Protein backbone atom coordinates (compact mmCIF):
# COMPACT_ATOMS: atom_id res chain seq x y z
CA UNK A 1 0.00 0.00 0.00
CA UNK A 2 2.85 2.29 0.89
CA UNK A 3 4.47 1.40 -2.43
CA UNK A 4 1.44 2.59 -4.43
CA UNK A 5 1.16 5.79 -2.40
CA UNK A 6 4.80 6.57 -3.01
CA UNK A 7 4.37 5.89 -6.73
CA UNK A 8 1.31 8.14 -6.85
CA UNK A 9 3.16 10.89 -5.09
CA UNK A 10 6.04 10.58 -7.59
CA UNK A 11 3.65 10.86 -10.55
CA UNK A 12 2.04 13.92 -8.98
CA UNK A 13 5.44 15.61 -8.54
CA UNK A 14 6.31 14.87 -12.16
CA UNK A 15 2.94 16.20 -13.31
CA UNK A 16 3.41 19.42 -11.36
CA UNK A 17 6.89 19.87 -12.82
CA UNK A 18 5.61 19.32 -16.36
CA UNK A 19 2.82 21.85 -15.83
CA UNK A 20 5.35 24.32 -14.43
CA UNK A 21 7.68 23.86 -17.40
CA UNK A 22 4.82 24.19 -19.90
CA UNK A 23 3.60 27.38 -18.24
CA UNK A 24 7.10 28.86 -18.43
CA UNK A 25 7.44 27.86 -22.07
CA UNK A 26 4.12 29.54 -22.85
CA UNK A 27 5.24 32.69 -21.05
CA UNK A 28 8.55 32.74 -23.00
CA UNK A 29 6.72 32.12 -26.28
CA UNK A 30 4.20 34.85 -25.53
CA UNK A 31 6.95 37.34 -24.74
CA UNK A 32 8.76 36.40 -27.95
CA UNK A 33 5.65 36.75 -30.10
CA UNK A 34 4.78 40.04 -28.43
CA UNK A 35 8.26 41.40 -29.09
CA UNK A 36 8.07 40.28 -32.72
CA UNK A 37 4.63 41.87 -33.11
CA UNK A 38 5.83 45.05 -31.41
CA UNK A 39 8.89 45.38 -33.64
CA UNK A 40 6.83 44.50 -36.69
CA UNK A 41 4.50 47.32 -35.71
CA UNK A 42 7.56 49.58 -35.42
CA UNK A 43 8.34 48.78 -39.05
CA UNK A 44 4.81 49.64 -40.09
CA UNK A 45 4.99 52.88 -38.10
CA UNK A 46 8.24 53.86 -39.81
CA UNK A 47 6.78 53.17 -43.23
CA UNK A 48 3.61 55.10 -42.41
CA UNK A 49 5.66 58.11 -41.28
CA UNK A 50 7.60 58.05 -44.54
CA UNK A 51 4.42 57.85 -46.60
CA UNK A 52 2.95 60.74 -44.60
CA UNK A 53 6.15 62.74 -45.28
CA UNK A 54 6.88 63.01 -41.54
CA UNK A 55 10.59 62.52 -42.12
CA UNK A 56 11.90 64.00 -38.87
CA UNK A 57 9.56 61.85 -36.78
CA UNK A 58 10.56 58.78 -38.78
CA UNK A 59 14.24 59.60 -38.30
CA UNK A 60 13.75 60.13 -34.56
CA UNK A 61 12.03 56.75 -34.20
CA UNK A 62 14.75 55.06 -36.30
CA UNK A 63 17.43 56.51 -34.04
CA UNK A 64 15.63 55.21 -30.94
CA UNK A 65 15.56 51.72 -32.45
CA UNK A 66 19.23 51.96 -33.43
CA UNK A 67 20.17 52.94 -29.87
CA UNK A 68 18.13 50.14 -28.29
CA UNK A 69 20.24 47.07 -27.44
CA UNK A 70 17.41 44.77 -28.56
CA UNK A 71 16.95 46.35 -32.00
CA UNK A 72 20.24 48.05 -32.87
CA UNK A 73 21.33 45.13 -35.06
CA UNK A 74 18.11 45.08 -37.08
CA UNK A 75 18.65 46.36 -40.67
CA UNK A 76 15.38 48.15 -41.40
CA UNK A 77 15.77 51.14 -39.04
CA UNK A 78 18.97 52.03 -40.90
CA UNK A 79 17.23 51.69 -44.25
CA UNK A 80 14.33 53.90 -43.19
CA UNK A 81 16.75 56.43 -41.69
CA UNK A 82 18.51 56.58 -45.05
CA UNK A 83 15.21 57.06 -46.85
CA UNK A 84 14.21 59.83 -44.42
CA UNK A 85 17.48 61.68 -44.95
CA UNK A 86 17.16 61.28 -48.72
CA UNK A 87 13.67 62.76 -48.81
CA UNK A 88 14.81 65.60 -46.55
CA UNK A 89 17.69 66.33 -48.93
CA UNK A 90 15.12 66.96 -51.66
CA UNK A 91 12.91 69.24 -49.56
CA UNK A 92 14.02 72.85 -49.27
CA UNK A 93 12.49 73.26 -45.80
CA UNK A 94 15.18 70.96 -44.31
CA UNK A 95 18.12 72.65 -46.03
CA UNK A 96 19.29 74.70 -43.06
CA UNK A 97 18.72 72.14 -40.29
CA UNK A 98 19.98 69.16 -42.28
CA UNK A 99 22.67 70.44 -44.68
CA UNK A 100 24.28 66.98 -44.93
CA UNK A 101 21.04 65.07 -45.44
CA UNK A 102 22.06 63.46 -48.73
CA UNK A 103 25.48 62.51 -47.42
CA UNK A 104 23.80 60.97 -44.36
CA UNK A 105 21.39 59.04 -46.57
CA UNK A 106 24.36 57.39 -48.30
CA UNK A 107 26.05 56.64 -44.99
CA UNK A 108 22.98 55.00 -43.46
CA UNK A 109 22.34 53.02 -46.62
CA UNK A 110 25.79 51.48 -46.24
CA UNK A 111 25.07 50.71 -42.58
CA UNK A 112 21.80 49.07 -43.58
CA UNK A 113 23.45 46.79 -46.15
CA UNK A 114 26.21 45.87 -43.71
CA UNK A 115 23.57 44.56 -41.30
CA UNK A 116 21.56 42.89 -44.06
CA UNK A 117 24.41 40.72 -45.38
CA UNK A 118 22.08 38.11 -46.89
CA UNK A 119 19.95 40.86 -48.49
CA UNK A 120 16.88 39.58 -46.66
CA UNK A 121 15.07 42.88 -47.22
CA UNK A 122 15.87 43.16 -50.91
CA UNK A 123 12.22 43.83 -51.77
CA UNK A 124 12.22 46.80 -49.39
CA UNK A 125 15.57 48.23 -50.47
CA UNK A 126 16.34 47.46 -54.12
CA UNK A 127 14.26 50.15 -55.82
CA UNK A 128 15.63 52.79 -53.46
CA UNK A 129 19.23 51.60 -53.95
CA UNK A 130 18.71 51.80 -57.71
CA UNK A 131 17.52 55.39 -57.39
CA UNK A 132 20.54 56.40 -55.30
CA UNK A 133 23.00 54.65 -57.58
CA UNK A 134 21.69 56.31 -60.73
CA UNK A 135 21.93 59.72 -59.04
CA UNK A 136 25.53 59.00 -58.05
CA UNK A 137 26.39 57.69 -61.52
CA UNK A 138 25.37 61.02 -63.03
CA UNK A 139 27.76 62.79 -60.67
CA UNK A 140 30.54 60.31 -61.46
CA UNK A 141 30.09 60.85 -65.21
CA UNK A 142 30.21 64.62 -64.71
CA UNK A 143 33.43 64.21 -62.71
CA UNK A 144 34.90 62.23 -65.60
CA UNK A 145 34.12 65.09 -67.97
CA UNK A 146 35.90 67.46 -65.57
CA UNK A 147 38.96 65.25 -65.86
CA UNK A 148 40.91 66.53 -62.85
CA UNK A 149 42.65 64.63 -60.07
CA UNK A 150 40.30 66.27 -57.58
CA UNK A 151 37.20 65.08 -59.45
CA UNK A 152 38.68 61.57 -59.68
CA UNK A 153 39.12 61.52 -55.90
CA UNK A 154 35.49 62.54 -55.47
CA UNK A 155 34.37 59.73 -57.78
CA UNK A 156 36.58 57.17 -56.03
CA UNK A 157 34.99 58.15 -52.71
CA UNK A 158 31.46 57.85 -54.11
CA UNK A 159 32.22 54.48 -55.69
CA UNK A 160 33.66 53.16 -52.45
CA UNK A 161 30.36 54.06 -50.77
CA UNK A 162 28.39 52.36 -53.54
CA UNK A 163 30.39 49.22 -52.85
CA UNK A 164 29.09 49.22 -49.26
CA UNK A 165 25.44 48.97 -50.30
CA UNK A 166 25.82 47.08 -53.59
CA UNK A 167 28.88 44.83 -53.25
CA UNK A 168 27.79 42.85 -56.35
CA UNK A 169 28.25 45.77 -58.75
CA UNK A 170 31.50 44.88 -60.53
CA UNK A 171 31.18 47.75 -62.99
CA UNK A 172 31.22 50.18 -60.07
CA UNK A 173 34.23 48.31 -58.74
CA UNK A 174 36.08 48.75 -62.04
CA UNK A 175 35.24 52.48 -62.04
CA UNK A 176 36.49 52.71 -58.48
CA UNK A 177 39.83 51.19 -59.46
CA UNK A 178 40.14 53.51 -62.46
CA UNK A 179 39.47 56.58 -60.34
CA UNK A 180 42.04 55.44 -57.79
CA UNK A 181 44.58 55.36 -60.61
CA UNK A 182 43.50 58.77 -61.90
CA UNK A 183 43.84 60.22 -58.40
CA UNK A 184 47.43 58.91 -58.13
CA UNK A 185 46.59 55.93 -55.93
CA UNK A 186 47.97 53.57 -58.55
CA UNK A 187 48.87 50.57 -56.40
CA UNK A 188 45.40 50.23 -54.92
CA UNK A 189 43.82 51.17 -58.25
CA UNK A 190 45.56 48.40 -60.22
CA UNK A 191 44.57 45.86 -57.55
CA UNK A 192 40.89 46.88 -57.62
CA UNK A 193 40.85 46.98 -61.45
CA UNK A 194 42.31 43.46 -61.65
CA UNK A 195 39.74 42.06 -59.21
CA UNK A 196 36.89 43.83 -61.00
CA UNK A 197 37.91 42.57 -64.45
CA UNK A 198 38.15 39.01 -63.13
CA UNK A 199 34.60 39.30 -61.78
CA UNK A 200 33.29 40.89 -65.00
CA UNK A 201 34.68 37.97 -67.00
CA UNK A 202 32.34 35.63 -65.07
CA UNK A 203 29.22 37.49 -66.28
CA UNK A 204 27.38 35.19 -68.65
CA UNK A 205 28.69 32.07 -66.88
CA UNK A 206 28.75 32.35 -63.07
CA UNK A 207 26.63 35.53 -63.11
CA UNK A 208 23.60 35.87 -65.34
CA UNK A 209 23.51 39.21 -67.17
CA UNK A 210 19.70 39.18 -67.05
CA UNK A 211 19.79 38.99 -63.25
CA UNK A 212 21.66 42.29 -63.04
CA UNK A 213 19.70 45.41 -62.15
CA UNK A 214 19.46 48.42 -64.45
CA UNK A 215 22.10 50.31 -62.45
CA UNK A 216 24.46 47.32 -62.48
CA UNK A 217 24.17 47.02 -66.25
CA UNK A 218 24.66 50.76 -66.66
CA UNK A 219 27.67 50.89 -64.36
CA UNK A 220 29.17 47.97 -66.27
CA UNK A 221 28.79 49.71 -69.62
CA UNK A 222 30.13 53.04 -68.36
CA UNK A 223 33.06 51.34 -66.63
CA UNK A 224 34.11 49.41 -69.74
CA UNK A 225 33.85 52.57 -71.85
CA UNK A 226 35.82 54.74 -69.42
CA UNK A 227 38.53 52.17 -68.74
CA UNK A 228 38.97 51.40 -72.45
CA UNK A 229 39.28 55.14 -73.18
CA UNK A 230 41.90 55.39 -70.44
CA UNK A 231 43.91 52.53 -71.98
CA UNK A 232 43.54 53.52 -75.62
CA UNK A 233 46.25 56.23 -75.96
CA UNK A 234 49.02 53.95 -74.71
CA UNK A 235 47.81 50.39 -75.28
CA UNK A 236 45.20 49.79 -77.98
CA UNK A 237 45.39 46.02 -77.60
CA UNK A 238 44.44 46.20 -73.90
CA UNK A 239 41.71 48.73 -74.71
CA UNK A 240 40.34 46.31 -77.31
CA UNK A 241 40.32 43.48 -74.76
CA UNK A 242 38.47 45.66 -72.26
CA UNK A 243 35.77 46.93 -74.61
CA UNK A 244 35.30 43.42 -76.03
CA UNK A 245 34.19 42.20 -72.59
CA UNK A 246 30.95 44.10 -73.17
CA UNK A 247 30.37 43.14 -76.80
CA UNK A 248 27.97 40.30 -76.02
CA UNK A 249 25.95 42.53 -73.68
CA UNK A 250 25.79 45.94 -75.34
CA UNK A 251 26.61 45.63 -79.05
CA UNK A 252 23.82 43.43 -80.35
CA UNK A 253 20.23 43.80 -79.15
CA UNK A 254 19.27 41.27 -76.49
CA UNK A 255 16.08 40.82 -74.50
CA UNK A 256 17.74 40.83 -71.08
CA UNK A 257 19.49 44.17 -71.58
CA UNK A 258 17.49 46.77 -69.67
CA UNK A 259 19.29 49.77 -71.19
CA UNK A 260 17.50 51.61 -73.99
CA UNK A 261 20.45 53.09 -75.89
CA UNK A 262 23.92 51.58 -76.22
CA UNK A 263 25.10 53.74 -79.12
CA UNK A 264 27.97 55.11 -77.01
CA UNK A 265 29.30 51.60 -76.47
CA UNK A 266 28.91 50.59 -80.13
CA UNK A 267 30.69 53.71 -81.39
CA UNK A 268 33.70 53.20 -79.10
CA UNK A 269 33.82 49.48 -79.85
CA UNK A 270 33.94 50.17 -83.61
CA UNK A 271 36.58 52.87 -83.13
CA UNK A 272 38.89 50.64 -81.10
CA UNK A 273 38.43 47.32 -82.91
CA UNK A 274 37.62 48.51 -86.44
C-alpha positions, 0 to 999 in steps of 0.5 A: 500500500505504501508502495502505491502511495509513493508511486502516486506521489512521484507521478504527482510531482512529475505532473506538477513539474511538467505543468510548471515547465509548460507554463514557463514555455508559454510565457517565454513564447508569448513574450517572444511573439509580443516582441516580434509583433511590437517590432513588426509594428515599429516597421509599419509605423516607420513606413507610415511616417515616410508615406505621410512625409513626416521625415523628422519623426521617422528619423527620430524613431529610427534613431531610438531603435538603433540605440536600443540594445534589442533592436540596434542590429536590425537592418530596417531602421537604418534603411528607413533612416537613409530614406528619411534623410534622402527625402529631406535632402530633396525638400528645401524646408530641411536645407538649413537644419539638415545640410548633410542630409544626402550625405547621411542618406548614403552613410545609413544606406551602407550601414543598412546593407552591412547589417543585411548581409544576406539581403533579406530585405531586398524587396524593401531596399532594391528600388531605393538603392537603384535610385541612389546609384543612378543619381551617383552615376550622373555625378561620377560621369560629370566628374569624368568630364571634368577630368581633374585629379580632384574630381577623380578623388570625389568619384573614387569616394562615391564608388567606395560608398556604392560598394558598401550597399551594392557589393555585387556591382563589378562595374562600379568596382572597375570604375572605383579602381580607375578613379584610384589610378586617376587620383594617383593611388595607382597601387590600390587602383591596379589591384581593384581593377584586376579584381573587377575585371576578373569578376566581370569575365564571369558574367554570362557564366557564373553571373547571369547578365539578365539577373543584373539590375538596371544600375548594375548594367549601366555601371558595367557599360560606363566602366568598360567605356571609361577604362577602355578610353583610359587605356587607348592612348598607350595600349590599344590592344588592352583597350580592345580586350576591355571593350570586347568584354561588353560586346555580347551585352551591349553591341547586339540587341538582347532581350535581357538588356534593360538599357535603352540606348547603347550607341555610345558603347557601339561607337567606341567598340567600332573605333577601337576594334575597327 
